[in-house]
Amino acid sequence: MVIDDRKPGAGATQASAGMLAPYNEVEAEGPHLELTVRALDRFDRFVARVVEDSGVAVRYCRTGTLTLAFTGESQMHLERVGALARARGVQAELLEAADVAREEPAAASTARAGLVIPAHGYVAAHQLIEALVAAASRHGVSFVTGVRVQAIRQRGEIVTASAGTEILTAAHAIHAAGSWTGQLVVDGAVPAPVHPVRGQLLHLKAVGPNVRRVTWGDRCYLVPWDDGSLLVGATVEHAGFDEATTVGGMSDLLGGVASTLRSDWRATLVGARAGLRPGTPDDLPIIGPSAVAPRVWYATGHYRNGVLLAPITASFLADAMLGQRVDPLLESMRPGRFGRL
């Protein structure tokens, strides 16, 4: 059973561009890079299985990313990222300014360099959610929406969740409340140090040729669709639990488009949306059993990589809950690193 006070995907996911680009988020070895790289490696079979089980089409493209550098500092960043990817056996081509124009005709002429990583891609997050709900339902999962869980407790081998006027019981519970994780405290534990980070996303429609592939600039990223749509993201705002779109946020993103693409590239504005991404003090997710209630499992704090990390998080938790292998990588993400969680 899934209990949510909103319909599935109506939180941070509805404002996600579905980016699958681990090397664009990290430039050094460590658990974060290992987690995101392994997550991307699972995505082909994950999407194939979800589509097969649900019968719902999901737009999923591994057409790569082009990251542009407009300053000497960002150019050095591209060189480090390219070297890191190649050291892991991943193709990464560093482009000079003249090559950038051939790779992406819409790129601003001020680009000094570019980096193409063909393994990257994106997935249509709203279609993925629709398919996941359909697949889960066919496997016997029920969805209860419009109800918020107020408390989670473990007594012996039974977990109880207070939801509205009901008390639900189970052998295990997964605490996946996103930015609201700290407001739903497990009995006997301290609040999880998860904080909301607002991200605003623009939806544009290209007038003429669209951008060829997912493109990152110094101030935004661009995700093109075949129908001419272009998703532009995303702001990073510490605005509490305010989920509103703002003129300032849209202005920042439009400025990012203007600095990334040629001045004669044209588009119309379709809309904007915002979501709250769950951040943690060390930027790593919180995945694993509660230190005080071991039948309560945390799956939260995924920040900017919630869609990318969905399949590997589910796999890690399922294996651990069913008494199978506990992946050593989970040690760096255990809830207990923040105290009595």
C-alpha positions as CSV (number, residue, x, y, z in Angstrom):
1,M,0.0,0.0,0.0
2,V,1.2,3.5,-0.9
3,I,-0.2,6.3,1.2
4,D,0.2,9.9,-0.1
5,D,-1.6,13.1,0.6
6,R,-1.2,13.9,-3.1
7,K,-1.6,11.8,-6.2
8,P,1.7,10.0,-7.2
9,G,4.1,12.4,-8.9
10,A,2.4,15.6,-7.8
11,G,5.3,16.8,-5.7
12,A,8.9,17.4,-6.8
13,T,8.5,14.9,-9.8
14,Q,6.0,17.1,-11.6
15,A,8.7,19.8,-11.9
16,S,11.4,17.4,-12.9
17,A,12.9,17.3,-16.4
18,G,13.9,13.7,-15.8
19,M,17.6,14.2,-16.3
20,L,19.8,11.1,-16.3
21,A,23.3,12.7,-16.2
22,P,25.5,11.6,-13.3
23,Y,28.7,13.1,-14.6
24,N,27.0,16.5,-14.9
25,E,26.4,16.5,-11.1
26,V,29.7,15.3,-9.7
27,E,33.3,15.9,-10.7
28,A,35.1,13.6,-8.1
29,E,35.1,10.0,-7.1
30,G,33.0,9.1,-4.1
31,P,29.7,7.5,-3.0
32,H,27.5,10.1,-4.8
33,L,29.2,9.4,-8.1
34,E,29.2,5.6,-7.6
35,L,25.5,5.7,-6.7
36,T,24.4,7.8,-9.7
37,V,26.5,5.9,-12.2
38,R,25.2,2.6,-11.1
39,A,21.7,4.0,-11.2
40,L,22.1,5.0,-14.8
41,D,23.4,1.5,-15.7
42,R,20.1,0.0,-14.5
43,F,17.8,2.4,-16.3
44,D,17.6,0.5,-19.6
45,R,16.2,-2.7,-18.1
46,F,14.2,-0.7,-15.5
47,V,12.2,1.3,-18.1
48,A,11.8,-1.8,-20.3
49,R,10.3,-3.8,-17.4
50,V,8.0,-0.9,-16.3
51,V,6.7,-0.5,-19.8
52,E,6.2,-4.2,-20.2
53,D,4.4,-4.6,-16.9
54,S,2.2,-1.5,-17.3
55,G,1.5,-1.3,-21.0
56,V,2.2,2.4,-20.8
57,A,4.6,4.1,-23.2
58,V,7.4,6.0,-21.6
59,R,9.6,8.5,-23.5
60,Y,13.2,7.5,-22.7
61,C,16.2,8.8,-24.6
62,R,19.9,8.1,-24.2
63,T,21.0,10.7,-26.8
64,G,23.7,12.2,-24.6
65,T,24.4,15.6,-23.1
66,L,26.4,18.6,-24.4
67,T,27.8,20.7,-21.6
68,L,29.0,24.2,-22.6
69,A,31.7,26.3,-21.0
70,F,31.6,30.1,-21.2
71,T,34.4,30.9,-18.8
72,G,37.9,29.6,-18.2
73,E,36.8,28.2,-14.9
74,S,33.9,26.2,-16.4
75,Q,36.2,25.0,-19.2
76,M,38.6,23.5,-16.6
77,H,35.5,21.9,-14.9
78,L,34.7,20.2,-18.3
79,E,38.2,18.9,-18.5
80,R,38.0,17.4,-15.1
81,V,34.6,15.8,-15.7
82,G,35.8,14.4,-19.1
83,A,38.9,12.9,-17.5
84,L,36.8,11.4,-14.7
85,A,34.4,9.8,-17.1
86,R,37.1,8.4,-19.4
87,A,38.9,6.9,-16.3
88,R,35.7,4.9,-15.8
89,G,35.6,3.8,-19.4
90,V,32.8,6.2,-20.4
91,Q,33.1,8.0,-23.7
92,A,33.5,11.8,-23.2
93,E,34.6,14.1,-26.0
94,L,36.0,17.5,-25.3
95,L,35.1,20.0,-28.0
96,E,36.8,23.2,-28.9
97,A,34.8,26.3,-29.7
98,A,34.6,25.6,-33.5
99,D,33.4,22.1,-32.9
100,V,30.7,23.3,-30.5
101,A,29.0,25.2,-33.3
102,R,28.9,22.0,-35.5
103,E,27.6,19.9,-32.6
104,E,24.9,22.4,-31.6
105,P,24.1,25.1,-34.2
106,A,21.9,26.9,-31.6
107,A,24.7,27.3,-29.1
108,A,25.8,30.8,-28.3
109,S,29.0,31.9,-30.1
110,T,30.5,32.8,-26.8
111,A,30.9,29.1,-25.8
112,R,34.7,28.4,-25.3
113,A,34.4,24.6,-25.2
114,G,31.9,21.7,-24.9
115,L,31.8,18.2,-23.5
116,V,29.7,15.5,-25.0
117,I,28.8,12.4,-23.0
118,P,26.7,10.1,-25.2
119,A,25.7,7.7,-22.3
120,H,23.6,10.4,-20.7
121,G,19.9,11.0,-21.4
122,Y,16.5,11.8,-19.9
123,V,13.1,10.2,-19.2
124,A,9.7,11.8,-19.3
125,A,9.1,11.8,-15.6
126,H,5.3,12.2,-15.8
127,Q,5.0,9.2,-18.1
128,L,7.3,7.2,-15.9
129,I,5.1,7.9,-12.9
130,E,2.0,6.9,-14.9
131,A,3.7,3.6,-15.9
132,L,5.0,2.9,-12.4
133,V,1.5,3.3,-10.9
134,A,-0.1,1.1,-13.5
135,A,2.6,-1.6,-13.1
136,A,2.4,-1.5,-9.3
137,S,-1.4,-1.7,-9.4
138,R,-1.2,-4.8,-11.7
139,H,1.2,-6.4,-9.1
140,G,-1.4,-5.8,-6.3
141,V,-0.3,-2.5,-4.9
142,S,-3.1,-0.2,-3.7
143,F,-2.8,3.6,-3.6
144,V,-4.4,5.7,-0.9
145,T,-4.3,9.4,-1.7
146,G,-5.5,12.6,0.0
147,V,-4.4,11.2,3.4
148,R,-1.3,12.2,5.3
149,V,0.5,9.9,7.7
150,Q,0.9,11.6,11.1
151,A,3.0,9.0,13.0
152,I,5.0,5.9,12.5
153,R,5.7,3.5,15.3
154,Q,7.3,0.0,15.7
155,R,6.1,-2.3,18.5
156,G,7.9,-5.6,18.4
157,E,7.7,-6.9,14.8
158,I,4.8,-4.7,13.8
159,V,4.9,-1.2,12.3
160,T,1.9,1.0,12.7
161,A,1.1,4.2,10.7
162,S,-1.5,6.7,11.8
163,A,-3.2,8.1,8.7
164,G,-6.3,10.2,9.2
165,T,-8.7,8.2,11.4
166,E,-7.1,4.9,10.5
167,I,-4.3,2.9,12.1
168,L,-2.5,0.8,9.5
169,T,-0.2,-2.1,10.3
170,A,2.5,-3.9,8.4
171,A,5.7,-5.9,8.8
172,H,7.7,-3.0,7.3
173,A,7.2,0.6,6.3
174,I,9.2,2.8,3.9
175,H,9.4,6.5,5.0
176,A,9.6,8.4,1.6
177,A,8.1,11.7,2.4
178,G,10.6,13.8,0.4
179,S,11.0,17.4,1.6
180,W,8.5,16.7,4.4
181,T,10.5,13.8,5.9
182,G,11.5,15.8,9.0
183,Q,7.8,16.6,9.7
184,L,6.9,12.9,10.0
185,V,9.0,11.6,12.9
186,V,9.4,8.0,13.6
187,D,8.5,7.2,17.3
188,G,11.7,7.5,19.4
189,A,13.8,9.0,16.6
190,V,14.9,12.6,16.0
191,P,13.5,14.5,13.0
192,A,15.4,13.7,9.8
193,P,17.6,16.7,8.7
194,V,15.9,17.0,5.3
195,H,15.2,20.5,4.0
196,P,13.2,21.7,0.9
197,V,15.0,23.3,-2.0
198,R,12.7,24.8,-4.5
199,G,13.3,24.2,-8.2
200,Q,11.4,26.1,-10.9
201,L,11.1,24.6,-14.4
202,L,10.1,26.4,-17.6
203,H,8.3,24.8,-20.6
204,L,9.1,26.5,-23.9
205,K,8.1,25.8,-27.5
206,A,10.8,26.3,-30.1
207,V,9.9,28.4,-33.1
208,G,12.0,26.7,-35.8
209,P,14.7,24.0,-35.1
210,N,14.9,22.8,-31.5
211,V,18.1,22.1,-29.6
212,R,19.5,18.8,-30.8
213,R,20.2,17.1,-27.4
214,V,20.2,17.8,-23.7
215,T,22.4,20.9,-23.3
216,W,23.8,22.4,-20.1
217,G,25.1,25.9,-19.8
218,D,26.6,27.8,-16.9
219,R,23.1,28.9,-15.7
220,C,20.6,26.3,-16.8
221,Y,20.0,23.0,-18.6
222,L,17.8,22.4,-21.6
223,V,15.9,19.2,-22.4
224,P,14.4,19.1,-26.0
225,W,11.5,17.0,-27.1
226,D,10.6,15.9,-30.6
227,D,7.4,18.0,-30.6
228,G,9.5,21.2,-30.3
229,S,9.1,21.5,-26.5
230,L,12.1,22.6,-24.4
231,L,12.2,22.1,-20.7
232,V,14.5,24.6,-19.0
233,G,15.7,24.0,-15.4
234,A,16.2,24.5,-12.7
235,T,16.5,27.1,-10.0
236,V,18.0,26.3,-6.6
237,E,16.1,28.3,-4.0
238,H,15.9,28.0,-0.2
239,A,12.3,29.3,0.1
240,G,11.0,26.9,2.8
241,F,7.9,25.0,1.8
242,D,6.7,27.6,-0.7
243,E,5.9,25.8,-4.0
244,A,5.0,28.9,-6.0
245,T,6.5,29.9,-9.3
246,T,8.0,33.4,-9.3
247,V,8.8,36.1,-11.7
248,G,12.4,36.1,-10.4
249,G,12.8,32.4,-11.0
250,M,11.4,32.6,-14.5
251,S,13.6,35.6,-15.2
252,D,16.7,33.7,-14.1
253,L,15.9,30.7,-16.3
254,L,15.1,32.9,-19.3
255,G,18.4,34.7,-18.8
256,G,20.1,31.3,-18.7
257,V,18.5,30.4,-22.1
258,A,19.6,33.7,-23.5
259,S,23.2,33.2,-22.4
260,T,23.4,29.5,-23.6
261,L,21.8,29.8,-27.0
262,R,22.2,32.2,-30.0
263,S,20.4,35.5,-29.8
264,D,18.3,34.6,-32.9
265,W,17.0,31.4,-31.4
266,R,13.3,31.8,-30.8
267,A,10.7,30.1,-28.6
268,T,7.3,30.9,-27.0
269,L,6.5,30.4,-23.3
270,V,4.2,27.5,-22.6
271,G,4.3,27.5,-18.8
272,A,6.2,27.1,-15.6
273,R,6.1,24.9,-12.5
274,A,7.9,24.4,-9.3
275,G,8.7,21.5,-6.9
276,L,10.5,21.1,-3.6
277,R,13.6,18.8,-3.8
278,P,14.6,17.1,-0.5
279,G,18.2,18.1,0.4
280,T,20.4,16.8,3.2
281,P,23.4,18.3,5.0
282,D,25.9,16.1,3.1
283,D,24.0,16.0,-0.2
284,L,23.7,12.2,0.0
285,P,20.3,10.5,0.2
286,I,19.1,8.8,3.4
287,I,18.5,5.2,2.5
288,G,18.2,2.3,5.0
289,P,16.7,1.1,8.2
290,S,15.9,3.4,11.1
291,A,18.4,3.2,13.9
292,V,15.6,3.1,16.5
293,A,12.9,1.3,14.5
294,P,14.7,-1.2,12.2
295,R,11.5,-2.2,10.4
296,V,11.0,1.4,9.3
297,W,13.1,2.1,6.2
298,Y,14.1,5.6,5.0
299,A,14.2,6.5,1.2
300,T,14.5,10.2,1.1
301,G,16.9,13.1,0.5
302,H,17.6,12.4,-3.1
303,Y,17.8,16.2,-3.9
304,R,18.3,16.7,-7.7
305,N,18.5,13.1,-8.6
306,G,15.2,11.6,-7.5
307,V,14.2,10.2,-10.9
308,L,17.7,8.9,-11.7
309,L,18.0,7.2,-8.3
310,A,14.5,5.7,-8.2
311,P,15.3,2.2,-9.5
312,I,18.5,1.7,-7.5
313,T,16.9,2.9,-4.3
314,A,14.0,0.5,-4.8
315,S,16.4,-2.4,-5.5
316,F,18.6,-1.7,-2.5
317,L,15.6,-1.5,-0.1
318,A,13.9,-4.6,-1.6
319,D,17.1,-6.7,-1.3
320,A,17.6,-5.6,2.3
321,M,14.0,-6.0,3.4
322,L,13.8,-9.5,2.0
323,G,17.0,-10.5,3.8
324,Q,19.1,-10.7,0.7
325,R,22.5,-8.9,0.1
326,V,22.9,-5.5,1.7
327,D,24.9,-3.4,-0.7
328,P,28.1,-2.0,0.9
329,L,27.3,1.4,-0.7
330,L,24.4,1.8,1.7
331,E,26.8,2.3,4.6
332,S,27.5,5.9,3.4
333,M,23.7,6.6,3.2
334,R,22.6,5.0,6.4
335,P,20.1,7.1,8.5
336,G,22.2,6.6,11.6
337,R,24.9,9.0,10.4
338,F,22.6,11.8,11.5
339,G,22.0,10.4,15.0
340,R,19.0,8.6,16.3
341,L,17.1,8.3,13.1
